[in-house]
Amino acid sequence: MKVQWTQQRNDLYGSRWRVWEKDYKDQQIMKWTEFKDGVIRMNPHLNQYSRWLFKKGDDYLMPEIKSDNDTHHSNESYKTYTIRPNDTIGKIAKRNKITIEKIKSYNPQIKNINIIFPGQVIYIPVVNTEDHCIMIDEYSYSEVPWFDIAKHEMECDIMEESGPYNNNPKIIEYHQATTLNPDNLTDEIPWCSSFVNWCMKMADIEGTNSAWARSWENWGNSLSRPVTGCIVVVSRPPNPKHGHVGFFYDETENYIQLLGGNQNDRVNISKYSKERFVSFRWPSDAEVYG
């Protein structure tokens, strides 16, 4: 048995304390301290503008006790997700590789999928939990989601396949985030920029769509110093037009550490001399953290 915020009610009115004392205290569903914060988290329209008061006729998502067998779909697990600014149900579905209809079936409290609010908490189904590399679970909560996506790929140990006719399908997927000819993709094609483009695309941020590493040199906004997760462009001697691109991870006195793709034929963390530094970049429409 567990408590979930899945009960829909439109008969409530008055203060949070009144509702808890009248309907939830005796049921011992949850303590007052949990209730008063949870009800705001699950119902963002219950706020200072409504004077924190329930209004009869409005829909609210409230706690109820459910058995394990009665939790959403019995053969699937789920997670909670807090809506962020500029989120849409479509974007959330795309990032989690599920359909909009799937999200709707888990969130009957959403009457109009085109109307969601930052801070609102919804349920996201996780259909397959056997392989952690199939679904990205946690990056949506991050202030730098593309970097969490990159770390997830590194944890999955993505690398090139051995042999001239074997290709890692995940690296082919990275290439598909660029304008490379889809009919001639292999994991032998340099893929550092493809990896960065794919990570940004999965975070719903427009990249360069180019497989050329130096295409990031003037992308977004320039940073005077590196911050975790920023895009770093370095040169690749001897040709000044060649380069490499990855995400800033750390630095020492003489080296920059990048989390990137096509680093020794895999996604990993590698170091590059600061003498090769070209540019630090950040998405133009994202707040800089760090």
VEXGUVO-661563 format. One line per 8 residues: their letters; for each residue x, z negated, y of N, C-alpha, C. Coordinates in pm, whole numbers, plus 32768, in hexadecimal, padded with zeros to 4 digits. Each point is the difference from the previous one (the first is absolute). Layout:
VEXGUVO-661563
A	X Z Y X Z Y X Z Y ~ ...
This chain:
VEXGUVO-661563
MKVQWTQQ	8054 8000 7F89 7FAC 8000 8077 8059 8000 807D ~ 7FD9 804D 8064 804D 8004 807B 7FA3 801C 8076 ~ 8030 7FDA 8077 7FB4 8018 807B 802E 8084 803E ~ 7F9D 8054 8020 801E 807F 8042 7FA0 8015 8073 ~ 8033 8048 8064 7FAE 801D 8077 7FB4 8082 7FE8 ~ 7F9C 7FFB 7FAC 7FB7 8078 7FD9 7F69 7FF6 8017 ~ 7FD2 7F8B 8029 7F6F 7FEF 8013 7FD7 8034 8089 ~ 7FA1 805B 8003 7FCD 8037 807F 7F85 7FB3 802C
RNDLYGSR	8002 7FD1 807D 7F8E 7FB5 8033 7FE3 802B 808F ~ 7F80 8003 8021 7FD6 801D 808A 7F9A 7F9A 8033 ~ 7FF9 7F8E 7FBA 7FA0 7F98 8024 8040 7F88 8044 ~ 8080 800B 8024 8048 7F90 8038 7FF4 7FFB 8098 ~ 8001 7F89 8037 8000 7FF0 8091 803E 7F7A 8022 ~ 8032 7FF7 807B 803B 7F84 802D 8098 7FFE 7FEF ~ 8038 7F8A 8008 8091 7FF0 7FFC 8036 8007 7F72 ~ 8083 800F 7FF5 8040 8001 7F7D 7FEB 7F7B 7FB8
WRVWEKDY	800C 7F92 804D 7FED 7F7D 7FC4 7F74 7FF1 7FC7 ~ 7F9C 802F 804C 7F76 7FF4 7FD2 7FEB 804E 7F7F ~ 8035 8079 7FFA 7FEF 8054 7F89 8047 7FC2 7F88 ~ 807A 7FD1 8016 804B 7FC3 7F92 7FB9 7F83 7FCC ~ 7FD6 7FAA 805C 7FC0 7F83 7FD7 7F7B 8018 7FBA ~ 7FB5 8063 802F 7F7B 801B 7FC8 8008 804A 7F7B ~ 805A 8062 7FF4 7FFA 805B 7F8C 8077 7FF6 7FA0 ~ 8070 7FC8 802C 8079 8008 7FAD 8040 7F7A 7FE0
KDQQIMKW	7FE6 7F9B 804F 8040 7F7E 7FEA 7FD9 7FC5 7F7A ~ 7F7E 7FF8 7FE5 7FD1 7FC2 7F84 8024 8051 7F84 ~ 800E 8085 8010 8026 8053 7F8F 8094 7FF1 7FDC ~ 804B 7FBF 805B 808E 7FEA 7FEA 804C 8082 7FE4 ~ 7FD5 806A 8046 8042 8082 7FF1 808C 7FFB 803F ~ 8009 7FC5 8077 8082 7FF1 8041 7FF7 7F96 806C ~ 8075 7FCD 8024 8006 7F9B 8068 7FE5 803D 8089 ~ 7FD9 7FAB 805E 7FE1 802F 8087 8077 8049 8040
TEFKDGVI	8078 7FCD 7FEF 8075 803F 803D 8016 808E 7FCB ~ 7FE4 8015 7F81 800D 8086 7FC7 7F8F 805B 802E ~ 7F89 7FC6 800A 7F89 804E 8026 800B 8032 808F ~ 8023 7FA7 805D 7FFC 8024 808F 8063 8070 8021 ~ 8072 8001 7FBC 8061 806C 8018 7FDE 807E 7FB0 ~ 7FD2 7FEB 7F85 7FDF 8073 7FAB 7F8F 8053 8035 ~ 7F9B 7FBE 8037 7F8B 8049 802F 8022 8057 8079 ~ 8063 7FD6 8050 802D 8053 8070 8052 8076 7FCD
RMNPHLNQ	8053 7FE4 7F9E 8055 806A 7FC9 7FAE 806F 7FBE ~ 7F95 7FD8 7FBC 7FAF 8062 7FB8 7F96 8041 8057 ~ 7FE4 7FC5 8074 7F97 8034 8059 8034 8006 808E ~ 8050 8067 8020 803F 8006 8084 7F9F 8009 8074 ~ 7F80 8025 7FE5 7F9E 8002 806D 7FD0 7F74 8023 ~ 8028 7F9C 7FB2 7FE5 7F75 8020 8079 7FCF 8050 ~ 7FF8 800C 8084 8075 7FE7 8054 7FD8 7FC0 8084 ~ 805F 7FFF 8060 7FE4 7FBD 807F 7F8F 8043 804D
YSRWLFKK	7FEC 8081 7FE6 7F95 8046 8048 7F76 7FD8 7FCC ~ 7FFB 7FD8 7F84 7F81 7FCF 7FC8 7FFA 7F67 8008 ~ 8065 7FC6 8043 800A 7F6F 8011 800B 7FBB 7F77 ~ 8038 8049 7F9F 8017 7FCC 7F79 7F7E 7FD7 7FBB ~ 7F91 803B 802A 7F7E 7FDA 7FC9 7FC9 806F 7FA7 ~ 7FC5 7FD8 7F90 7FB7 805D 7FAA 7F7E 8029 8044 ~ 7FDC 807F 7FF1 7F84 8032 803A 7FA8 8036 7F91 ~ 7F88 7FCD 7FF7 7FA4 8029 7F95 7FE5 8095 800A
GDDYLMPE	8009 8045 7F8F 7FEC 8091 7FFC 8082 804D 7FF6 ~ 8070 7FC1 802C 8083 8040 7FF2 8035 7FEA 7F73 ~ 804F 805F 7FD0 8037 7FF6 7F79 8084 7FB2 8001 ~ 800E 7FA7 7F9F 8079 7FB0 7FF2 802B 7FFF 7F6E ~ 8083 7FFD 7FEC 8038 7FF5 7F7A 8026 7F6E 7FEA ~ 7FC3 7FC2 7F9A 800D 7F71 7FEC 8036 7FE1 7F74 ~ 8031 7F85 7FEA 803B 7FDD 7F7F 7F97 7FE3 7F96 ~ 8024 801E 7F85 7FAC 7FDE 7F8D 8058 7FEF 7F87
IKSDNDTH	7FCE 7FB6 7F9F 804A 7FE9 7F84 7FDD 806E 7F9D ~ 8068 803F 7FC8 7FEB 8069 7F9D 8056 7FE4 7F86 ~ 7FCC 8027 7F8D 804E 7FF5 7F86 8066 8070 7FFD ~ 8068 7FEF 7FAF 8067 8068 7FF4 7FC6 8083 7FD0 ~ 7F99 7FFC 7FAD 7FC3 807A 7FCA 7FA5 8043 8064 ~ 7FE3 7FBB 806E 7FA4 8037 8063 8049 802A 807F ~ 8083 8010 7FF7 8052 801E 8074 8011 8096 800E ~ 7FB8 803B 8062 8009 808F 8018 7FF1 804E 7F7D
HSNESYKT	805E 8052 7FDC 7FFB 804E 7F86 8057 7FBA 7F98 ~ 7FC9 7FE4 7F8E 8042 7FA8 7FA0 8085 8036 7FCE ~ 8013 8084 7FFF 807C 8038 7FCB 8064 8021 806E ~ 7FE7 7FD2 807A 8059 801D 806E 8020 7F80 804D ~ 8074 7FFC 803F 8024 7F92 8057 7FF4 8031 8091 ~ 8014 7FA5 805D 7FF1 8025 808C 805B 7FA7 8054 ~ 8011 8027 807C 804A 7FB0 8061 7FB1 8001 8082 ~ 801F 7FA3 8058 7FC3 8001 8084 805E 8046 8061
YTIRPNDT	7FC6 803E 8066 804E 8047 8065 7FC3 7FE3 8088 ~ 8053 7FE0 8061 7FD3 7FE5 8088 800C 807E 8054 ~ 7F92 802C 8038 7FFE 8079 8051 805E 7FF1 8078 ~ 8050 8069 8018 805D 8002 8071 7FD0 8065 8068 ~ 8032 7FF6 807D 7FDB 8063 8066 801C 808E 7FD0 ~ 7FA5 805C 801F 800A 808E 7FDD 7FE7 801C 7F6C ~ 7FDC 7F9B 7FB3 7FDB 8018 7F74 7F7A 8048 7FF8 ~ 7FF2 8051 7F98 7F7E 8036 7FD9 7FF5 7FEE 7F69
IGKIAKRN	7F85 8004 7FCD 7FEE 7FF4 7F70 8046 8074 7FB9 ~ 7FFE 8075 803E 8043 8073 7FC5 8096 7FEC 7FF3 ~ 803E 7FCA 8069 8090 7FE6 7FFB 8022 7F98 7F96 ~ 7FAE 7F97 7FFB 8019 7F96 7F9F 7FF4 8036 7F72 ~ 7F9A 8053 7FE9 7FEC 803C 7F7C 8077 8058 7FDB ~ 8030 804E 805F 8071 805B 7FE7 807D 7FB1 7FDD ~ 801C 7F94 804C 8078 7FB1 7FE6 7FFC 7FBF 7F77 ~ 7F89 7FD9 7FD4 7FF2 7FBB 7F81 7FDE 805D 7F8D
KITIEKIK	7FFB 8083 801D 7FE8 8067 7F9A 7F7D 7FE8 7FB5 ~ 7F98 7FE2 804E 7F7A 7FF0 7FC9 7FA0 804C 805A ~ 7F83 800B 7FD8 7F9E 8049 804E 7FB9 7FA4 8063 ~ 7FC7 803E 8067 7FB0 7FB5 8060 7F89 7FC0 7FBA ~ 7FC4 8049 7FA2 7F8D 7FCA 7FB7 8026 7F84 7FB1 ~ 807B 7FFC 7FCE 802E 7F8B 7FB5 8005 7F85 805B ~ 8035 8014 8078 8006 7F91 805F 7F73 7FD4 8026 ~ 7FA7 805F 8014 7F76 7FDE 8024 7FBE 7FAD 7F92
SYNPQIKN	801B 8021 7F82 7FC0 7FB8 7F92 802F 7F70 7FF8 ~ 8077 7FE3 8034 8036 7F79 7FFE 7FDB 7FB2 807F ~ 7FCA 8044 8061 7FE3 7FC1 8081 7F74 8022 8031 ~ 7F9A 7FD2 7FBA 7F77 801F 8029 7FDA 7FC6 8088 ~ 8052 7FA0 8031 7FE3 7FC5 8082 801A 8062 8072 ~ 804D 806C 7FE4 801B 8064 8067 7F8C 8064 8002 ~ 7FAD 7FF6 8064 7F8A 8057 8007 8024 808E 802C ~ 8065 800A 8058 802B 8082 8033 8098 8005 7FF2
INIIFPGQ	8033 8058 7FAA 8090 8003 7FE7 804D 8031 8079 ~ 7FBD 8037 8063 8042 802D 807A 8010 7F90 8066 ~ 7FC8 7F8A 7FE0 8006 7F8F 805D 8042 7F8A 7FB9 ~ 8081 7FEF 8017 804A 7F8C 7FCD 8051 7FC7 8073 ~ 802A 7F83 7FF2 803E 7FBA 806F 8087 7FC4 7FD7 ~ 8064 8004 8059 807E 7FBB 7FE3 7FE6 7F6C 7FE2 ~ 803E 7FCE 7F98 7FEB 7F76 7FD7 7F99 7FF1 7F92 ~ 7FAF 8066 7FEC 7F9B 7FFC 7F96 8044 8007 7F78
VIYIPVVN	7FD0 7FB3 7FA1 803B 7FFC 7F7A 7FA6 804D 7F9F ~ 803B 805A 7FB4 7FB4 804D 7F9D 8045 7FF5 7F79 ~ 7FBB 802E 7F98 8037 8000 7F7A 8032 808C 7FDD ~ 8077 8005 7FC4 803C 807E 7FD5 8011 7FFC 7F68 ~ 7FC1 805A 7FB7 8011 7FFF 7F6E 808B 802F 7FD8 ~ 8037 7FC0 7F9C 807F 802A 7FC4 7FDF 8029 7F72 ~ 7FF1 8081 7FEB 7FCC 8031 7F82 8064 7FF2 7F90 ~ 807F 801B 801C 8067 7FFB 7F97 806A 7F9B 8029
TEDHCIMI	800D 7F94 7FB7 8062 7F9A 801F 8072 7FFA 7F9B ~ 8003 805D 7FA1 8066 7FFA 7F99 8088 802A 8034 ~ 8004 805F 805A 807E 8031 8035 8003 7FE9 8096 ~ 8056 7FA4 802D 8002 7FDF 808E 802F 8073 8056 ~ 8039 8069 7FC4 802E 8071 804E 7F91 8066 8019 ~ 7F8D 7FEE 7FC3 7F91 805F 8015 7FBB 7FE7 8085 ~ 7FF1 7F83 8025 7FB4 7FDF 8076 8050 7FA3 805B ~ 8000 801E 8080 8043 7FAC 8062 7F9C 7F97 802E
DEYSYSEV	8021 7F7F 7FEC 7F9E 7F98 8016 800A 7FB9 8086 ~ 807B 7FE6 802F 800D 7F9F 806A 8026 8037 8088 ~ 802E 807E 8009 803A 802D 807C 7F9E 8001 8074 ~ 7F7C 800B 7FE3 7F9E 800A 806A 7FFF 7F86 805B ~ 8033 7F8E 7FCE 8000 7F87 804E 8079 7FF9 805D ~ 805F 8059 7FF1 807E 7FF7 8046 7FF6 8037 808D ~ 8059 7FCD 8057 800B 8037 8086 804E 8082 7FFF ~ 804C 8018 7F94 804E 807C 7FF0 7FDD 803A 7F77
PWFDIAKH	7F88 8037 7FF1 7FD0 8028 7F7B 8054 806A 7FBD ~ 8039 805F 804E 8050 806A 7FC0 807D 7FC6 7FBD ~ 8035 7F94 8038 8076 7FC2 7FC5 7FDD 7FB8 7F7E ~ 7F8B 7FC0 7FFC 7FD3 7FC2 7F84 7FE8 8068 7F94 ~ 7FCF 8074 8029 7FEC 806E 7FA0 8087 802B 7FC8 ~ 8063 800D 8057 8086 8027 7FD2 803A 7F98 7FA0 ~ 7FED 7F80 801E 8033 7F97 7FA7 7FBA 8006 7F79 ~ 7F7E 801E 8002 7FB5 800C 7F84 8039 8070 7FA9
EMECDIME	8022 8072 803F 8038 806F 7FB5 8089 7FDC 7FC6 ~ 804E 7FB2 804C 8081 7FD6 7FCC 7FEE 7FA4 7F87 ~ 7F9D 7FA7 8006 7FE4 7FA6 7F90 7FD7 804E 7F83 ~ 7FC5 8075 8016 7FD7 8055 7F8E 8074 8053 7FCA ~ 8076 7FF2 8040 807A 8040 7FD0 7FF0 8098 7FF3 ~ 7FD3 803E 806E 7FEF 8091 8002 8088 8043 8007 ~ 801B 805D 7FA4 807F 8046 7FFD 7FEC 808E 7FCB ~ 8065 8053 8015 7FFB 8089 7FCE 800A 8000 7F67
ESGPYNNN	7FBE 8062 7FC3 8009 8010 7F6F 807F 804E 7FDF ~ 803B 7FE3 7F8E 8078 8048 7FD6 7FDA 8087 7FC4 ~ 8058 8060 8010 7FE7 8085 7FC9 7FC6 805E 8068 ~ 8022 8080 7FF8 7FD7 8062 8066 7F6B 801F 8000 ~ 7FBB 7FE5 7F92 7F73 8026 7FF8 7FA2 7F86 8000 ~ 8039 7F8B 8016 7FAF 7F86 8004 7FF6 7FCF 8090 ~ 7F87 7FE3 802B 7FE9 7FD3 8088 7FA8 7F84 8000 ~ 8027 7F9E 804F 7FAD 7F89 800E 7F84 8025 8051
PKIIEYHQ	7F89 7FF2 7FC8 7F87 8028 8048 7FEB 7FB2 8082 ~ 8036 7F85 8009 7FF0 7FB3 807C 8052 803E 8071 ~ 8076 8034 7FE0 8051 8042 8067 7FBE 8082 802B ~ 7FC2 8045 7FA2 7FB3 8078 8024 7F8F 7FDA 8060 ~ 7FC2 7F8D 7FE8 7F96 7FD0 8059 8038 7FE4 808B ~ 8079 7FC9 8008 803F 7FEB 8083 800E 8085 8049 ~ 8032 8065 7FB9 8013 8084 803D 7F7C 803A 8034 ~ 7F93 7FDF 7FBD 7F7F 8037 8029 7FCF 7FCA 8086
ATTLNPDN	8046 7F9C 8035 7FE0 7FCD 8086 8046 8053 806C ~ 8044 806C 7FD7 8046 8057 805E 7FCA 808E 7FF3 ~ 803C 805A 804C 7FD6 808C 7FFD 8050 8053 7F9C ~ 8049 7FC0 7FA8 8047 804A 7F98 7F9E 8050 7FAA ~ 802D 806F 7FCF 7FAC 8054 7FAA 7FD7 7FB2 7F83 ~ 7F80 7FE7 7FED 7FD4 7FAD 7F8F 801A 803E 7F78 ~ 801D 8082 7FFD 8016 8043 7F80 8091 7FF5 7FD0 ~ 8058 7FD0 8057 808E 7FFD 7FDB 803E 7F76 8013
LTDEIPWC	7FB6 7F98 7FE4 8031 7F79 8017 8049 7FC9 7F86 ~ 8073 7FC5 8017 804A 7FBB 7F96 8039 7F80 803C ~ 802C 7FA5 7FA8 803D 7F87 8036 8094 8015 8021 ~ 802F 807D 7FF0 8088 8022 8029 8006 8022 8095 ~ 7F8E 8021 803C 7FFB 801B 808F 8014 7F7C 804A ~ 805A 7FFC 8064 8014 7F84 804C 7F79 7FC6 802E ~ 7FEC 7F81 7FE4 7F7A 7FC8 8013 7FFA 7F81 8056 ~ 8069 7FE4 804D 7FFC 7F88 8054 7F92 800A 8069
SSFVNWCM	7FF4 8073 8042 7F99 8011 8066 7F75 8009 7FC1 ~ 7FF7 803C 7F8A 7F80 8006 7FB9 7FCF 7F72 7FE1 ~ 805C 7FAA 7FD9 7FDC 7F75 7FE1 7FCC 7FB8 807D ~ 8044 8011 8070 7FD3 7FBE 807B 7F79 8038 802C ~ 7FEF 8083 7FF7 7F7F 803D 8023 7F90 7FC9 7FA8 ~ 801B 7FF4 7F7F 7F9A 7FCE 7FA4 7FD9 7F70 8020 ~ 8063 7FAB 801B 7FE3 7F75 8022 7FAC 7FF6 807F ~ 8022 8050 8064 7FB3 7FFE 807D 7F73 8035 7FE8
KMADIEGT	7FF5 8068 7FAF 7F7D 8039 7FE2 7FA7 7F9A 7FBA ~ 8039 7FB4 7FA2 7FB4 7F9B 7FB9 7FD5 7F8E 805C ~ 8046 7FF1 806F 7FDB 7F9A 8063 7FA8 803C 806E ~ 7FD1 807C 7FEA 7FA9 8046 805F 8045 8017 8086 ~ 8080 8021 7FFC 804C 8020 8079 803B 808B 7FEE ~ 7FF1 8052 8065 8032 8089 7FF9 8097 8002 800A ~ 8040 803E 7F9E 8092 800C 8002 802A 8083 803D ~ 806D 8037 7FCF 802F 8081 8033 7FD1 8074 7FA8
NSAWARSW	7FD5 7FE1 7F87 7FD7 8064 7F9D 8073 805C 7FD9 ~ 8078 7FD8 8020 8076 8053 7FE4 8059 7FBA 7F9A ~ 803E 804F 7FA9 8060 7FCB 7F9F 808C 7FF7 803A ~ 8010 8026 807F 8081 7FFB 8044 8013 7F76 803D ~ 8069 7FBA 7FD9 8016 7F76 802D 800A 7FF5 8098 ~ 8040 8060 8041 8012 7FF7 8091 7F7F 801C 804D ~ 7F95 8024 7FB8 7F7F 8014 8044 7FCB 7F7E 803B ~ 8034 7F8E 7FD0 7FD3 7F7D 8031 804B 7FD5 807D
ENWGNSLS	8063 804E 8029 8058 7FD6 806D 7FB5 7FE9 8082 ~ 7F97 804C 801A 7FB3 7FF2 807D 7F6E 7FDC 7FE6 ~ 7FE3 7FD3 7F88 7F76 7FDB 7FDB 7FDD 7F78 803A ~ 7F84 7FED 8027 7FD1 7F7D 802E 804C 7FD0 807A ~ 801A 7F7D 8006 8047 7FC3 806E 808B 7FD3 7FD5 ~ 805E 8009 805D 8088 7FD4 7FE6 800A 7F69 8012 ~ 8052 7FBF 7FAD 801B 7F71 800D 8092 7FEC 8028 ~ 8017 7F9D 8055 8089 7FE4 802A 804A 7FAD 7F98
RPVTGCIV	7FB5 7FBF 7FA9 803C 7FB1 7F95 7FA9 800D 7F83 ~ 8039 7FEB 7F8C 7FAF 800F 7F86 7FA8 7F87 7FE9 ~ 7F89 8019 7FC8 7FA7 7F97 7FD1 7FD9 8023 7F71 ~ 7FDC 7F9B 7FB4 7FE0 8015 7F74 7F95 806C 7FEF ~ 801D 8062 7FAE 7FA0 806A 7FE2 8006 8077 805C ~ 8050 7FF9 806C 8008 8075 8057 8046 8072 7FB7 ~ 7FE5 8079 802B 803E 8075 7FC3 808A 8014 803E ~ 8061 8018 7FAA 808B 8011 802C 8030 808B 7FD5
VVSRPPNP	8036 8048 8060 803C 8082 7FE3 8096 7FF3 800C ~ 8047 802D 7F9A 8092 8000 8004 8031 808D 7FE5 ~ 807A 801D 802C 803A 8084 7FEA 8037 800A 7F72 ~ 8018 807B 7FD6 803A 8016 7F7B 806F 8069 8010 ~ 807B 7FCF 8017 8071 805C 8014 8013 8059 7F86 ~ 803F 8076 8011 803F 802B 807E 7FA4 8051 805B ~ 7F8B 802A 7FCF 7FA7 8053 8051 7FAF 7FA9 805E ~ 800C 8010 8084 7FB8 7FAB 805F 7F68 8011 7FFB
KHGHVGFF	7FD0 806D 7FC2 7F70 8015 7FF5 7FC5 7FB6 7F89 ~ 8057 7FD2 7FA7 7FCF 7FBA 7F89 7FF4 7F6A 801D ~ 7FAC 7FBF 7FB3 7FEF 7F71 8017 7FBB 7FBC 7F8C ~ 7FE1 7F85 8016 7FB8 7FAE 7F9E 7FA0 7FA7 804E ~ 7F91 7FDA 7FBF 7F9E 7FAB 8044 7FCA 7F99 7F9D ~ 7FE9 7F89 8032 7FC8 7F94 7FAF 7FCA 7F93 805B ~ 7FDD 7F8F 7FC5 7FC8 7F8F 804B 8069 7F92 800F ~ 8008 7FC8 8079 8062 7F96 8019 7FDF 7F84 7FAE
YDETENYI	8064 7FCF 7FB7 7FF0 7F88 7FAD 8054 7F8C 8035 ~ 807D 8019 8020 8058 7F97 8032 807D 8042 8037 ~ 805A 7FAE 8038 807D 8038 8032 8070 7F98 7FF6 ~ 807A 8032 7FFC 8077 7FAD 800A 804D 8030 807B ~ 8077 7FD2 8011 804C 8026 8077 8019 8097 8005 ~ 8018 803B 7F8D 8027 808D 7FFE 7F9C 805D 7FBC ~ 7F9A 7FC5 7FC0 7FA6 8054 7FB1 7F6D 7FE2 801E ~ 7FAF 806A 7FEE 7F6F 7FF4 8003 7FCE 800E 7F71
QLLGGNQN	7FA9 7FA8 7FD6 7FC6 8009 7F7B 7F76 8041 800A ~ 7FEC 806A 7FB4 7F83 804A 8004 7FB8 7FF8 7F7A ~ 7F7F 7FEC 8006 7FAA 8010 7F8A 7FCB 808E 8009 ~ 8025 8052 7F9F 7FD9 808C 800A 8000 8046 7F7A ~ 7FD4 807C 8004 7FFD 8054 7F8B 8079 805C 7FFC ~ 801B 8036 7F89 8072 805A 7FEC 8084 7FBB 8023 ~ 8007 7F7F 7FE7 807B 7FB4 8012 8039 7FE4 7F75 ~ 8068 804A 7FDC 8031 8000 7F76 7F92 8029 7FA0
DRVNISKY	7FB0 8064 802B 7F97 803D 7FAF 7F8A 7FA4 7FE3 ~ 7FED 7F99 8051 7F91 7FA4 7FE7 7FD4 7FBD 8081 ~ 7F95 7FB2 7FF9 7FD6 7FAC 8070 804A 7F7C 7FF3 ~ 8052 7FE1 8062 804A 7F83 7FFB 802C 7FD8 808D ~ 8054 7F9B 8009 803C 7FD5 807E 8093 8026 7FFC ~ 802A 8050 8061 808C 802D 8006 8034 7FEA 808E ~ 8085 7FF7 800B 803B 7FE7 8084 8040 8080 8037 ~ 7FFC 800C 8087 8036 8074 8045 804F 7FCF 8078
SKERFVSF	8070 803F 801A 8054 7FD9 8070 7FB5 800E 8084 ~ 8013 7FA0 8058 7FBF 8007 8084 8037 8075 8052 ~ 8073 8033 7FDC 8037 8075 8045 7FA8 807B 7FEB ~ 7FAD 7FFE 7F97 7FA9 8072 7FE3 7F76 7FF2 8040 ~ 7FE9 7F93 8047 7F7C 7FE6 803B 7FD9 806E 8062 ~ 7F7F 802A 7FF8 7FCA 8064 805B 7F8D 7FC6 8053 ~ 7F9D 7FC1 7FBC 7F8B 7FD2 804B 7FB0 7F9A 7FB0 ~ 7FC6 7F9F 804A 7F9B 7FA5 7FC9 7F79 802E 8035
RWPSDAEV	7F9D 800F 7FA7 7F7D 8034 802A 7F90 7FA3 7FD2 ~ 7F92 8004 804C 7F8A 7FAC 7FE2 7F83 8051 8021 ~ 7F93 7FF1 7FB1 7F84 804B 801E 7FD2 7FE8 808F ~ 7FDA 806A 8043 7FDD 7FF6 808F 7F81 7FAF 8018 ~ 7FA8 7FF7 7F9B 7F83 7FB9 8015 7FFC 7F7A 7FB5 ~ 8075 7FCB 7FDB 8005 7F81 7FB8 804F 7F9A 8051 ~ 7FD1 7F84 7FFA 8046 7F94 8045 8084 7FE2 7FB9 ~ 8069 7FE6 804E 8082 7FE2 7FC6 8007 7F6D 7FDA
YG	8020 7FE4 7F83 8010 7F78 7FD0 8092 7FE8 7FE2 ~ 802E 7F87 801D 8089 7FDD 7FE1 8057 7FFA 807C
